[in-house]
Structures are given as structure tokens and as C-alpha cells.
């Protein structure tokens, strides 16, 4: 049974350990790698727009 469980885990296409990169595809079909800097910049922009709720 253990061998079957291991096989199922290694064949899972949603295994997050298999994900090493991500990319955007532009209008010309070119892949643009998503970088850590891009993610941090997006998070910074969201924090600027966030309105914290008033204390009750």
C-alpha cells in the first residue's frame, strides 16, 4: 500500500514542489517571468490602496 501512495503523490500534477517558476504571457505570446521584485511591488501597491477598518 505504501508504494501505491508514493506513486500517487509523485504523479500528482498539482504537487506544489514541482512548481519552480511562473510567467505572464503578453499579447504577442511572449512569456515574461514573474519575479520576486514584481510580487513585492504589487504587494506594496495593494498596501497603499488598502483602507483599514475603523476601530469599533
C-alpha positions as CSV (number, residue, x, y, z in Angstrom):
1,X,0.0,0.0,0.0
2,X,2.9,2.4,0.8
3,X,4.2,2.0,-2.8
4,X,0.8,2.9,-4.2
5,X,0.6,6.0,-2.1
6,X,4.0,7.2,-3.1
7,X,3.2,6.6,-6.7
8,X,0.1,8.7,-6.5
9,X,1.9,11.6,-4.8
10,X,4.7,11.7,-7.4
11,X,2.3,11.5,-10.3
12,X,0.1,14.3,-9.0
13,X,0.2,17.3,-11.4
14,X,-0.8,19.6,-8.6
15,X,2.3,18.7,-6.5
16,X,3.5,22.2,-5.5
17,X,7.1,21.0,-5.0
18,X,7.1,20.7,-8.8
19,X,6.4,24.4,-9.4
20,X,9.6,26.3,-9.9
21,X,8.5,29.4,-11.8
22,X,5.6,31.4,-13.2
23,X,5.2,33.7,-16.1
24,X,2.8,36.1,-17.7
25,X,2.0,35.8,-21.4
26,X,1.9,39.2,-23.3
27,X,-0.3,40.0,-26.3
28,X,2.4,38.7,-28.6
29,X,2.7,35.3,-26.9
30,X,6.0,36.1,-25.2
31,X,6.5,34.7,-21.7
32,X,7.5,37.2,-19.1
33,X,8.9,35.6,-15.9
34,X,7.2,36.7,-12.7
35,X,10.0,37.9,-10.4
36,X,10.1,38.3,-6.6
37,X,10.5,42.1,-7.3
38,X,7.3,42.1,-9.3
39,X,5.4,40.4,-6.5
40,X,6.8,42.7,-3.8
41,X,5.9,45.8,-5.9
42,X,2.4,44.6,-6.4
43,X,2.0,43.9,-2.6
44,X,3.3,47.4,-1.9
45,X,0.8,49.0,-4.3
46,X,-2.0,47.0,-2.6
47,X,-0.9,48.2,0.8
48,X,-1.1,51.8,-0.4
49,X,-4.7,51.3,-1.5
50,X,-5.8,49.4,1.5
51,X,-8.2,51.2,3.9
52,X,-8.0,49.7,7.3
53,X,-11.4,49.4,9.1
54,X,-12.2,51.9,11.8
55,X,-12.0,50.7,15.4
56,X,-15.4,49.8,16.8
